């Protein structure tokens, strides 16, 4: 994420309140803007489509559930390669081999398209035989396009042209919204057709941006599997983290007592889905602070520490820089806790008014309150994992993600056994437990950092 770090530091050097607000706004837009745009566009399309057809809103529910499953499935599939490719791109930029990025992106997209096609066709063949053929085709195309988009979004925070990034997402989801409204008369296939059009436009705009920033004289390459490039721990981390994020939703969806069949094999949990997805919108302030602190203060301290080691500075100087790293992490976590805590407190107080204004039942409020606390804790967990990635401590990050996945499944199942009053606590407690363990792991890693850096390197005689 060097691109966003450079841009944030440039804004902060201007030393004015406006530049500070600009920097936080930039961090918030890059970290959460595209995602928030996607949620708002899809939800607004669903609401307006339901209002246009009040007596036949079943296709709107089927559309929203279909998109949710498409997003979940494509994220789980590409979680196997997202971190791996992110590391590959970072290494090539460090080596000043920018020309190797584009051909390997096309190689990854080719592999993703083939695998997504095979999985999508298999699932449609075995599970969607009772649905219209056009709906099946749109689902397949959407699954492939979304999977490719998640691969390309590796570059979203890396390029400095953040206005182009936001323009691409605005155009893509704007096209989704407008096309869906225009095709609403065709029911479910019309809404999903609009989604396909918008996502296709978004993919091509993002690809055009990457091609412009990372030109190459080669069209295709695939070096991710080469020795030294393929870190299996990154594959496992990506899968465990994404599976952990979706574990509680899947548990609720697959439990007949807490879900219902919507279309084909796709299920939804009316009591659980709305509060959790609304709560995710509250993540924006915390994510802005997360990006600001991690990509400016901590990144600078981290680079200074390793530069001092490479330059042969004294142990006292190196330990001083290590202490500055620890301080920057503590300040960053405190700021995230403070800003996200204020956001959570505000939403807890304004929740009833917000739900009345949106027209949602107040029965959702208790679960919504738990979910916004859980989402706030998730930002802290992301900060912990980000620091471990900077320190190249992949094994602790792997165990933390696995802990999150297992605890979320176990505690969510337990919450279902205890009854509706405890829904949402499984997700929240799993995040709290994993984050506390992660903070303890960070303390240990920083204590051992200098020793591991010097003493655990391979001997070169």
Secondary structure, DSSP 8 states (H G I E B T S, - for coil): -HHHHHHHHHHHTT-SHHHHHHHHHHHHIIIIIHHHHHHHHHHHHHHHHHHHTTT-THHHHHHHHHHHHHHHHHHHHHTTTHHHHHHHHHHHHHTT-THHHHHHHHHHHHHHHHHHHHHHHHHHHHH-TTS-HHHHHHHHHHHHHHHHHHHHGGGTTTSS-HHHHHHHHHHHHHHHHHHHHHTGGGTHHHHHHHHHHHHHHHHHHHHHHHHHHS--S-S----TTSTTT--HHHHHHHHHHHHHHHHHHHHHHH-TTT-EEEETTEEE-HHHHHHHHHHGGGGHHHHHHHHHIIIIIIHHHHHHHHHHHHTT--HHHHHHHHHHHHHHHHHHHHHHHHHHHHHHHHHHHHHHHHHHHHT--GGGHHHHHHHHHHHHHHHHHHHHHHHHHHTT-HHHHHHHHHHHHHHHHHHHHHHHHH-GGGTTHHHHHHHHHHHHHHHHHHHHHHHHHHHHHHHTS----
